[in-house]
Amino acid sequence: MPLRDHATDHAATDRTFQVDLRGLVDLLSHHLYSSPRVYLRELMQNAVDALTARHALEPAAPADAFGVRLHADGSVVRVEDDGVGLTEADVHGFLATIGRSSKRADRIAEQRGDFIGQFGIGLLSCFLVADEIHVLSRSARTPDAPAVEWRGRGDGSYTVRTLPASARPRPGTTVTLTPRADAGEWTRPVQVRALARHFGSLLRHPVTFDDGTGGSERSGTSVNPEPAPWARSYPTPGSRSRALAAYGEEVFGFKPLDTIELDLPAVGLKGIACILPETVPAGRRHGHRVHVKGMLLSEQAEEILPDWAFFVRCVVDAESLRPTASRESLYEDATLAAVRDALAERLRDWIARTAAGDPDLLGRFLQAHHLAVKSLAVHDDEILRMLLPWLPFETTDGHCTLDEFARTHRTVLVTSSVEEFRQVAAIASAAGLGVVNGGYTYDRELVHRLPEIRPEAAVADLDPATLTAHLDPVDRETELAAAAYLAQARDALAVFDCDVALRTFQPVSAPALLIDSREARHERTRSQLAREQEGGLWGDILGALRHEAPRAQLILNQLNPLVRTAVAIDEPELARTSAEALYGQAAMLSRRPLRPAESSLINRSFLDLLAHALRKDS
């Protein structure tokens, strides 16, 4: 019996996806849109795009000939525009088809870039606050076009009626919502007005709001009474700068250290960057306020500037940036990357101009944002050449600029860690050595690039040999007299792989100096682990990496009265205890983390010395 081809017995049937509109609205409210408040932005966006299309039909019309009117009286929210309007075919094709937008239609495809919305889902946001959407529209493309009424409901059903032209005397569209009881937070008149101002303060078309308290149809307060501050005319450059700074303070809530006007004609971007007056924690990025064609897109758009520019906050309005489907962030594409690079260049230009022409402003800027500038200088040679001499560093001369420090010290020594600097700072300063703390982010790398800017300066890493070479040796008789004590001290501190030496150095108040780098401690720890794991695979790996473990050095200061008393002790037990106490004190002064054995030693030596003092007294 031959095999049968089941594919020929069961013919496939084409079917259409079914959409659960309520489920889709729930998806939008919880995952696409950040808040139900976006419904008003979507309605305003549709109205503004309709006005843009109307002006394309009637280019000779004055700029303020057509506008948007908002109405909210507590019972309804209404958005009316004088835009291009919709025909009955448009209503069936666009309002009733999820994902289809008139802004993507072939007949106006060449104008797509003029519209804010292009995704065909914005009207669904109205279901976040209402169960029914009522649309009354009349097309401006046909002089005797009838009015069309569309009612969409949250269950996915809708009705369409054709009405006489008298139902809407003028072309345009009116969208009316009857809010649900649970949506009062977003549909009260005072909130609608605030949202309209929030989203539409920079729109280029006139937008008014009416709370239903009286007046004619066109009455109401203006939502956007003035154009953007960078689009206005000012009598003097100074008044322009003050106005931009005042706008930045109004938007962000702080008085800018300075403002940078931004203008990128290629993408139609204008705006300002406000320099923050206070230090920003490293890595913290502020969001920027981005408008697209006047409509607020986001207040937290981090992607508009590079990571290193965390010392500014921007408010911009752009023509060519693409919003995502939610219209709450920017689409990452080549245009956005080019804008980010261009804005970064504007910030570099401002730093260069400030360095060349306003030292006082530069000083205040660096005092607040030196870390941001250091991060930029590491990767930007031009900024490095301009600002490295002005950047502050922690040095043995206190906090000062690198240029000032290099004038005083022909050879600049730099430590690899903060704790290493803490160990040697006082001794190095007394010895006349110029040491820079290289333990902070970017500092060591930048100090090593100083010769690129100041060729006569020499930079070297600080090592123990360099420091000990500047400590004066004691005479032979003194060293011989202290030999027994030093031997006992070395024996007591052998557990810490620490050698002991006697020198003279300033300041006299410092009894001992512990020189012990982090790398040396790691090497000793690795050697100890290799010995403990000898014979195993891990021990073999550590053994292959093992080098001669560097020893720490406890350098006793012969000039210190306490040390002179200690080296004369002839009681072995007391000598060991005093050496342990000097080691513990030097370890604490180094400000590095103490190992458990060191903490135990400090406690034990203190108690032993206390017990010895009490016995002697009694």
C-alpha positions as CSV (number, residue, x, y, z in Angstrom):
1,M,0.0,0.0,0.0
2,P,1.7,3.3,-1.1
3,L,2.3,6.0,1.4
4,R,-0.1,8.9,1.3
5,D,1.0,12.5,1.1
6,H,-0.8,14.1,4.1
7,A,0.1,17.5,2.8
8,T,-2.3,17.0,-0.1
9,D,-5.1,15.8,2.2
10,H,-5.1,18.8,4.5
11,A,-4.9,22.1,2.6
12,A,-3.7,25.1,4.7
13,T,-6.1,27.8,5.4
14,D,-5.0,31.5,5.7
15,R,-6.2,33.2,8.8
16,T,-5.9,36.7,10.3
17,F,-4.4,37.4,13.6
18,Q,-6.9,38.4,16.3
19,V,-6.1,41.3,18.5
20,D,-7.3,41.5,22.1
21,L,-7.4,45.3,22.4
22,R,-7.8,45.4,26.1
23,G,-4.8,43.2,26.5
24,L,-2.9,45.4,24.1
25,V,-3.8,48.5,26.0
26,D,-2.6,46.8,29.2
27,L,0.7,46.0,27.5
28,L,1.1,49.6,26.4
29,S,0.4,50.9,29.9
30,H,2.8,48.6,31.7
31,H,5.7,48.2,29.2
32,L,5.6,50.8,26.4
33,Y,4.5,54.0,28.1
34,S,5.9,55.2,31.4
35,S,2.6,56.7,32.7
36,P,-1.0,57.2,31.6
37,R,-0.2,60.9,31.3
38,V,1.2,60.3,27.9
39,Y,-2.3,60.2,26.4
40,L,-2.3,64.0,26.2
41,R,1.1,64.1,24.6
42,E,-0.2,61.6,21.9
43,L,-3.3,63.7,21.2
44,M,-1.2,66.9,21.0
45,Q,1.3,65.2,18.8
46,N,-1.4,64.0,16.4
47,A,-2.9,67.5,16.3
48,V,0.5,69.1,15.6
49,D,1.2,66.6,12.8
50,A,-2.2,67.4,11.3
51,L,-1.3,71.2,11.4
52,T,2.0,70.4,9.7
53,A,0.1,68.6,6.9
54,R,-2.4,71.5,6.6
55,H,0.5,74.0,6.1
56,A,1.9,71.7,3.4
57,L,-1.5,72.0,1.6
58,E,-1.7,75.8,2.2
59,P,1.9,77.0,2.3
60,A,0.8,80.7,1.9
61,A,-1.2,80.6,5.2
62,P,0.3,82.6,8.1
63,A,2.2,80.6,10.7
64,D,-0.5,81.2,13.3
65,A,-3.5,80.7,11.0
66,F,-4.1,77.2,12.4
67,G,-3.8,76.1,16.0
68,V,-4.6,73.5,18.7
69,R,-7.2,74.0,21.4
70,L,-7.5,72.0,24.6
71,H,-10.5,71.8,26.8
72,A,-10.9,70.0,30.2
73,D,-13.7,70.7,32.6
74,G,-13.6,67.6,34.8
75,S,-16.2,65.7,32.8
76,V,-14.5,65.6,29.3
77,V,-11.1,66.1,27.8
78,R,-11.2,67.5,24.3
79,V,-8.4,68.3,21.8
80,E,-9.3,70.2,18.7
81,D,-7.1,71.2,15.8
82,D,-7.3,73.1,12.5
83,G,-5.3,70.4,10.8
84,V,-5.6,68.5,7.5
85,G,-8.5,66.3,8.8
86,L,-9.6,62.9,7.8
87,T,-11.8,61.4,5.1
88,E,-14.0,58.4,5.7
89,A,-11.4,56.2,3.9
90,D,-8.7,57.6,6.2
91,V,-10.8,56.8,9.3
92,H,-11.2,53.1,8.2
93,G,-7.6,52.9,7.1
94,F,-5.8,54.6,10.0
95,L,-8.0,54.9,13.1
96,A,-9.3,51.4,12.9
97,T,-6.1,49.6,12.0
98,I,-3.5,49.2,14.8
99,G,0.0,50.0,13.7
100,R,-1.0,51.9,10.5
101,S,-0.2,55.6,10.5
102,S,-1.3,58.3,8.0
103,K,2.2,59.6,8.5
104,R,3.5,56.5,6.7
105,A,1.1,56.6,3.8
106,D,2.6,56.6,0.3
107,R,0.9,59.8,-0.7
108,I,2.7,61.8,1.9
109,A,5.8,59.6,2.4
110,E,8.0,62.3,1.2
111,Q,6.8,64.5,4.1
112,R,7.4,61.8,6.8
113,G,10.3,63.6,8.4
114,D,8.0,66.6,9.2
115,F,5.9,64.5,11.6
116,I,6.5,63.6,15.2
117,G,4.5,60.3,15.2
118,Q,4.9,57.5,12.6
119,F,3.9,54.3,14.4
120,G,0.1,54.3,14.4
121,I,-0.4,53.3,18.0
122,G,-0.6,56.7,19.7
123,L,-4.4,56.9,19.8
124,L,-4.5,53.7,21.8
125,S,-2.9,55.5,24.7
126,C,-6.3,57.3,25.2
127,F,-7.7,53.9,26.5
128,L,-5.4,54.3,29.5
129,V,-7.8,57.0,30.8
130,A,-11.1,56.4,28.9
131,D,-13.2,53.5,27.7
132,E,-14.3,55.3,24.5
133,I,-12.7,57.7,22.1
134,H,-14.9,60.0,20.0
135,V,-13.3,61.6,16.9
136,L,-15.1,64.1,14.7
137,S,-13.1,65.2,11.6
138,R,-13.4,67.0,8.3
139,S,-10.8,66.8,5.6
140,A,-9.2,70.0,4.2
141,R,-8.2,68.3,1.0
142,T,-11.7,68.5,-0.5
143,P,-13.7,71.8,-0.1
144,D,-17.1,70.1,0.2
145,A,-15.9,67.1,2.2
146,P,-18.5,65.8,4.8
147,A,-17.7,65.4,8.4
148,V,-16.9,61.9,9.7
149,E,-17.5,60.6,13.1
150,W,-15.6,57.6,14.6
151,R,-16.3,56.1,18.0
152,G,-13.8,53.5,19.2
153,R,-14.4,51.4,22.3
154,G,-12.0,49.5,24.6
155,D,-13.5,46.2,23.7
156,G,-12.2,46.5,20.2
157,S,-15.4,47.6,18.4
158,Y,-16.0,50.9,16.6
159,T,-18.6,52.7,14.6
160,V,-18.3,55.2,11.7
161,R,-20.9,57.7,10.5
162,T,-20.8,60.3,7.8
163,L,-22.3,63.6,8.9
164,P,-23.2,66.8,7.1
165,A,-20.4,69.3,6.7
166,S,-22.3,71.6,9.1
167,A,-21.4,69.1,11.9
168,R,-17.9,70.6,11.7
169,P,-17.9,73.9,9.8
170,R,-14.1,74.1,9.5
171,P,-11.6,71.4,8.5
172,G,-9.7,69.7,11.3
173,T,-10.2,67.1,14.0
174,T,-11.7,67.0,17.4
175,V,-11.0,64.1,19.8
176,T,-13.2,63.9,22.9
177,L,-12.6,61.6,25.9
178,T,-14.9,60.8,28.7
179,P,-12.5,59.9,31.5
180,R,-13.0,56.8,33.7
181,A,-13.5,57.4,37.4
182,D,-10.0,56.0,38.2
183,A,-8.3,58.4,35.7
184,G,-9.1,61.6,37.6
185,E,-5.5,62.1,38.5
186,W,-4.6,62.7,34.8
187,T,-7.8,64.4,33.5
188,R,-8.6,67.1,36.1
189,P,-8.4,70.6,34.4
190,V,-5.4,71.8,36.4
191,Q,-3.5,68.6,35.6
192,V,-4.4,68.7,31.9
193,R,-3.1,72.3,31.7
194,A,0.1,71.3,33.5
195,L,0.6,68.4,31.2
196,A,0.0,70.5,28.1
197,R,2.5,73.0,29.4
198,H,5.0,70.2,30.2
199,F,4.9,68.6,26.8
200,G,4.1,71.5,24.5
201,S,5.9,74.6,25.9
202,L,8.2,74.7,22.8
203,L,5.7,73.8,20.1
204,R,5.8,76.0,17.1
205,H,2.0,76.1,16.5
206,P,-0.3,78.1,18.9
207,V,-1.8,75.9,21.6
208,T,-4.4,77.2,24.1
209,F,-6.2,75.7,27.1
210,D,-9.8,76.3,28.2
211,D,-11.2,74.9,31.5
212,G,-14.8,75.6,30.6
213,T,-15.3,78.5,32.9
214,G,-16.5,80.7,30.1
215,G,-15.6,82.5,26.9
216,S,-15.8,81.8,23.2
217,E,-14.7,78.6,21.5
218,R,-11.3,80.1,20.8
219,S,-10.8,81.6,24.2
220,G,-8.3,80.2,26.7
221,T,-4.8,80.7,28.0
222,S,-1.8,80.1,25.9
223,V,0.2,76.9,26.6
224,N,3.2,78.1,24.6
225,P,3.0,81.9,24.6
226,E,6.7,82.4,23.7
227,P,9.1,80.7,21.4
228,A,12.1,78.8,22.7
229,P,14.6,81.2,24.3
230,W,17.2,80.5,21.7
231,A,14.7,81.4,18.9
232,R,14.1,84.9,20.3
233,S,15.8,88.2,19.5
234,Y,17.8,90.0,22.2
235,P,19.2,93.6,22.2
236,T,22.7,92.5,23.3
237,P,24.8,89.4,23.6
238,G,24.8,89.9,27.4
239,S,21.0,89.9,27.7
240,R,20.9,86.8,25.5
241,S,23.3,85.0,27.8
242,R,21.3,86.0,30.9
243,A,18.0,84.9,29.3
244,L,19.5,81.5,28.4
245,A,20.9,81.0,31.9
246,A,17.5,82.0,33.5
247,Y,15.8,79.4,31.3
248,G,18.3,76.8,32.3
249,E,17.7,77.6,36.0
250,E,13.9,77.4,35.4
251,V,14.1,74.0,33.7
252,F,16.7,72.3,35.9
253,G,16.4,74.1,39.2
254,F,20.0,75.2,39.6
255,K,21.9,78.3,38.6
256,P,24.3,77.2,35.9
257,L,28.0,78.0,36.3
258,D,27.8,78.9,32.6
259,T,25.6,78.1,29.6
260,I,26.7,76.9,26.2
261,E,24.5,77.6,23.2
262,L,24.1,74.6,21.0
263,D,23.3,74.9,17.3
264,L,23.6,72.0,14.8
265,P,22.0,73.2,11.5
266,A,22.6,69.8,9.8
267,V,20.0,68.1,12.0
268,G,18.0,71.2,13.0
269,L,19.1,71.0,16.6
270,K,19.1,74.1,18.9
271,G,19.4,74.4,22.6
272,I,21.6,75.0,25.6
273,A,24.0,73.0,27.8
274,C,24.1,74.2,31.5
275,I,27.3,73.6,33.4
276,L,26.5,72.2,36.8
277,P,27.8,74.4,39.7
278,E,28.6,71.5,42.0
279,T,30.6,68.3,41.8
280,V,28.9,65.3,40.3
281,P,29.7,61.8,41.7
282,A,31.9,59.9,39.2
283,G,29.9,57.7,36.9
284,R,26.6,59.4,37.7
285,R,24.9,60.5,34.5
286,H,22.2,63.1,34.4
287,G,19.3,62.9,31.9
288,H,18.8,65.6,29.4
289,R,15.6,67.3,28.3
290,V,15.0,66.5,24.6
291,H,12.3,67.9,22.4
292,V,11.6,66.7,18.9
293,K,10.0,69.4,16.7
294,G,9.0,71.2,19.8
295,M,7.2,68.3,21.6
296,L,8.9,67.1,24.7
297,L,10.3,63.6,24.1
298,S,12.2,62.8,27.4
299,E,13.6,64.5,30.5
300,Q,16.1,61.6,31.0
301,A,17.7,61.2,27.6
302,E,21.2,60.1,28.6
303,E,22.2,59.0,25.1
304,I,22.4,62.6,23.7
305,L,25.9,63.2,25.2
306,P,28.9,60.9,25.8
307,D,29.6,59.4,29.2
308,W,32.3,61.8,30.2
309,A,30.0,64.8,29.9
310,F,28.4,64.3,33.3
311,F,29.1,67.9,34.3
312,V,26.4,69.4,32.0
313,R,22.7,69.1,31.6
314,C,21.1,69.9,28.2
315,V,17.8,71.0,26.9
316,V,17.6,70.7,23.1
317,D,15.0,70.8,20.3
318,A,15.8,68.8,17.2
319,E,14.3,68.1,13.8
320,S,16.0,65.0,12.6
321,L,16.3,62.8,15.7
322,R,14.1,59.7,15.6
323,P,12.0,58.8,18.6
324,T,11.2,55.2,19.6
325,A,7.7,53.9,19.4
326,S,6.9,55.1,22.9
327,R,8.3,58.5,22.0
328,E,10.0,58.6,25.4
329,S,13.6,58.0,24.2
330,L,15.7,58.3,21.1
331,Y,16.4,55.6,18.5
332,E,20.0,54.7,18.4
333,D,21.1,55.3,14.8
334,A,23.9,57.0,12.8
335,T,22.2,60.4,13.2
336,L,22.1,60.2,17.0
337,A,25.8,59.1,17.0
338,A,26.7,62.1,14.8
339,V,24.8,64.4,17.1
340,R,26.5,63.0,20.2
341,D,29.9,63.5,18.6
342,A,29.0,67.1,17.5
343,L,27.7,68.1,20.9
344,A,30.8,66.6,22.5
345,E,32.9,68.8,20.2
346,R,30.9,71.9,21.4
347,L,31.8,71.1,25.0
348,R,35.5,70.8,24.1
349,D,35.3,74.1,22.3
350,W,33.8,75.7,25.4
351,I,36.6,74.3,27.6
352,A,39.2,75.6,25.2
353,R,37.7,79.1,25.0
354,T,37.3,79.3,28.8
355,A,40.9,78.2,29.3
356,A,42.1,80.8,26.9
357,G,39.9,83.7,27.9
358,D,38.4,83.3,31.4
359,P,40.8,81.9,34.0
360,D,38.4,82.7,36.9
361,L,35.6,80.7,35.3
362,L,38.0,77.9,34.5
363,G,39.2,77.8,38.1
364,R,35.6,77.5,39.4
365,F,34.8,74.9,36.7
366,L,37.8,72.7,37.6
367,Q,37.2,73.0,41.3
368,A,33.9,71.4,40.8
369,H,34.5,69.1,37.8
370,H,38.2,68.2,37.7
371,L,37.4,64.5,37.7
372,A,35.3,64.8,34.6
373,V,38.0,66.9,32.9
374,K,40.6,64.4,33.9
375,S,38.6,61.5,32.3
376,L,38.3,63.6,29.1
377,A,42.0,64.6,29.1
378,V,43.1,60.9,29.3
379,H,41.5,60.3,25.8
380,D,41.7,63.7,24.3
381,D,45.2,65.1,23.5
382,E,43.9,68.6,22.8
383,I,42.2,68.9,26.2
384,L,45.3,67.4,27.7
385,R,47.5,70.1,26.3
386,M,45.1,72.8,27.3
387,L,44.2,71.8,30.8
388,L,46.7,69.4,32.3
389,P,48.8,72.3,33.7
390,W,45.7,73.7,35.4
391,L,44.3,70.5,36.9
392,P,44.6,70.1,40.7
393,F,46.4,67.1,42.3
394,E,47.2,66.0,45.8
395,T,50.9,66.4,46.4
396,T,53.4,66.7,49.2
397,D,53.0,70.5,48.8
398,G,49.3,70.2,49.4
399,H,46.6,70.4,46.7
400,C,48.0,72.4,43.8
401,T,48.1,72.5,40.0
402,L,50.5,70.2,38.2
403,D,52.1,73.2,36.5
404,E,52.8,74.9,39.8
405,F,54.2,71.7,41.3
406,A,56.5,71.0,38.3
407,R,58.0,74.5,38.7
408,T,59.1,73.7,42.2
409,H,60.2,70.1,41.7
410,R,62.3,69.2,38.7
411,T,61.6,65.5,39.1
412,V,58.0,64.7,39.9
413,L,57.5,61.3,41.7
414,V,54.1,59.7,41.5
415,T,52.8,56.9,43.7
416,S,50.7,54.0,42.5
417,S,48.2,54.1,45.3
418,V,46.6,56.4,47.9
419,E,48.0,54.3,50.7
420,E,51.5,54.5,49.4
421,F,51.2,58.3,49.2
422,R,49.9,58.3,52.8
423,Q,52.9,56.3,54.0
424,V,55.6,58.5,52.5
425,A,54.0,62.0,52.2
426,A,55.3,63.5,55.5
427,I,58.8,61.9,55.1
428,A,59.1,62.8,51.5
429,S,58.0,66.4,52.1
430,A,60.6,66.8,54.8
431,A,63.3,65.3,52.5
432,G,62.4,67.8,49.8
433,L,61.0,65.2,47.4
434,G,58.1,66.2,45.2
435,V,55.5,63.4,45.3
436,V,52.1,63.3,43.6
437,N,49.3,61.0,44.8
438,G,48.7,58.8,41.8
439,G,46.2,56.6,43.5
440,Y,43.1,58.5,42.4
441,T,41.3,57.7,39.1
442,Y,43.3,59.0,36.1
443,D,45.9,60.8,38.1
444,R,48.9,58.5,37.7
445,E,48.3,58.3,33.9
446,L,48.0,62.0,33.6
447,V,51.1,62.8,35.6
448,H,53.2,60.5,33.4
449,R,52.1,62.6,30.4
450,L,53.3,65.8,31.9
451,P,56.6,65.8,29.8
452,E,54.4,66.0,26.7
453,I,53.3,69.5,27.9
454,R,56.4,70.5,29.8
455,P,59.4,68.7,28.2
456,E,61.8,69.9,30.9
457,A,59.9,68.1,33.6
458,A,60.9,64.5,34.6
459,V,58.3,62.1,35.9
460,A,59.1,58.7,37.6
461,D,57.2,56.2,39.8
462,L,58.1,56.3,43.4
463,D,59.8,53.2,44.8
464,P,61.1,52.4,48.3
465,A,64.7,52.7,47.1
466,T,64.1,56.3,46.0
467,L,62.8,57.3,49.3
468,T,65.3,55.4,51.5
469,A,68.1,56.9,49.4
470,H,67.1,60.3,50.8
471,L,67.1,59.2,54.4
472,D,70.4,59.9,56.2
473,P,72.3,56.9,57.7
474,V,73.4,56.9,61.3
475,D,77.0,56.9,62.3
476,R,78.8,53.5,62.7
477,E,79.0,53.8,66.5
478,T,75.3,54.4,66.9
479,E,74.4,51.5,64.5
480,L,76.7,49.1,66.5
481,A,75.1,50.2,69.7
482,A,71.7,49.5,68.3
483,A,72.6,46.2,66.6
484,A,71.2,43.9,69.4
485,Y,67.9,45.8,69.5
486,L,67.6,45.7,65.6
487,A,68.3,41.9,65.6
488,Q,65.5,41.4,68.2
489,A,63.2,43.6,66.3
490,R,63.8,41.7,63.0
491,D,63.1,38.5,64.8
492,A,59.9,39.8,66.3
493,L,58.6,41.1,62.9
494,A,59.8,38.2,60.8
495,V,56.2,36.9,60.7
496,F,55.3,40.0,58.7
497,D,58.3,39.6,56.3
498,C,59.5,42.9,57.6
499,D,63.1,44.1,57.8
500,V,64.2,46.8,60.3
501,A,66.7,49.6,59.7
502,L,67.9,52.7,61.6
503,R,68.1,56.0,59.9
504,T,67.6,59.8,60.6
505,F,64.9,61.8,58.9
506,Q,62.5,64.6,59.4
507,P,60.1,65.2,60.9
508,V,61.6,64.3,64.3
509,S,58.0,63.6,65.6
510,A,57.8,60.5,63.3
511,P,59.3,57.6,65.2
512,A,59.1,55.1,62.4
513,L,58.2,54.8,58.7
514,L,56.7,51.6,57.2
515,I,57.4,51.1,53.5
516,D,55.3,48.3,52.2
517,S,53.6,48.5,48.8
518,R,50.4,46.7,47.9
519,E,52.3,44.8,45.2
520,A,54.8,43.5,47.7
521,R,52.1,42.3,50.1
522,H,50.3,40.5,47.2
523,E,53.6,38.8,46.2
524,R,54.2,37.7,49.8
525,T,50.7,36.4,50.1
526,R,51.1,34.4,46.8
527,S,54.4,33.0,48.0
528,Q,52.8,31.9,51.3
529,L,49.9,30.2,49.5
530,A,52.4,28.4,47.2
531,R,54.2,27.0,50.2
532,E,51.0,25.9,51.9
533,Q,49.7,24.3,48.7
534,E,53.0,22.8,47.7
535,G,52.6,19.6,45.7
536,G,49.1,20.3,44.5
537,L,48.0,21.8,41.1
538,W,47.2,25.2,42.6
539,G,50.6,25.2,44.4
540,D,52.4,24.4,41.1
541,I,50.6,27.3,39.4
542,L,51.5,29.7,42.2
543,G,55.0,28.4,42.2
544,A,55.4,29.1,38.5
545,L,54.4,32.7,39.2
546,R,56.5,33.1,42.3
547,H,59.3,35.7,42.4
548,E,61.6,36.7,45.2
549,A,59.1,38.1,47.6
550,P,59.9,41.7,48.5
551,R,60.1,42.5,52.2
552,A,58.5,45.4,54.0
553,Q,60.8,47.9,55.7
554,L,60.3,49.4,59.1
555,I,62.7,52.4,59.2
556,L,63.3,53.7,62.8
557,N,64.0,57.4,63.2
558,Q,67.1,57.9,65.4
559,L,66.2,61.5,65.8
560,N,63.0,60.6,67.7
561,P,63.4,60.5,71.5
562,L,61.2,57.4,71.8
563,V,63.3,55.5,69.3
564,R,66.6,56.5,71.0
565,T,65.1,55.1,74.3
566,A,63.9,51.9,72.6
567,V,67.2,50.9,71.0
568,A,68.9,51.1,74.4
569,I,66.5,48.5,76.0
570,D,68.5,45.5,77.3
571,E,65.5,43.4,78.3
572,P,64.7,41.0,75.3
573,E,61.0,40.7,76.0
574,L,60.5,44.4,76.3
575,A,62.6,45.1,73.2
576,R,60.4,42.7,71.2
577,T,57.3,44.4,72.5
578,S,58.5,47.9,71.7
579,A,59.4,46.8,68.2
580,E,56.0,45.4,67.7
581,A,54.4,48.6,69.0
582,L,56.5,50.7,66.7
583,Y,55.5,48.5,63.8
584,G,51.8,48.7,64.7
585,Q,51.9,52.5,65.0
586,A,53.6,52.9,61.7
587,A,51.1,50.5,60.0
588,M,48.2,52.6,61.4
589,L,49.8,55.8,60.2
590,S,50.1,54.3,56.7
591,R,46.2,54.2,56.6
592,R,46.2,50.9,54.7
593,P,43.8,48.1,55.8
594,L,45.3,46.1,58.7
595,R,45.5,42.3,58.5
596,P,44.0,40.4,61.4
597,A,47.5,39.4,62.6
598,E,48.5,43.1,62.7
599,S,45.4,44.1,64.6
600,S,46.2,41.4,67.1
601,L,49.8,42.5,67.4
602,I,48.8,46.1,68.1
603,N,46.4,45.1,70.9
604,R,48.9,42.6,72.4
605,S,51.8,45.1,72.3
606,F,49.8,47.8,73.9
607,L,48.7,45.5,76.8
608,D,52.2,44.2,77.3
609,L,53.6,47.8,77.5
610,L,50.9,48.7,79.9
611,A,51.6,45.7,82.1
612,H,55.3,46.5,82.0
613,A,54.6,50.1,83.0
614,L,52.4,49.0,85.9
615,R,54.9,46.5,87.2
616,K,57.7,49.1,87.1
617,D,55.5,51.6,88.9
618,S,54.6,49.2,91.7
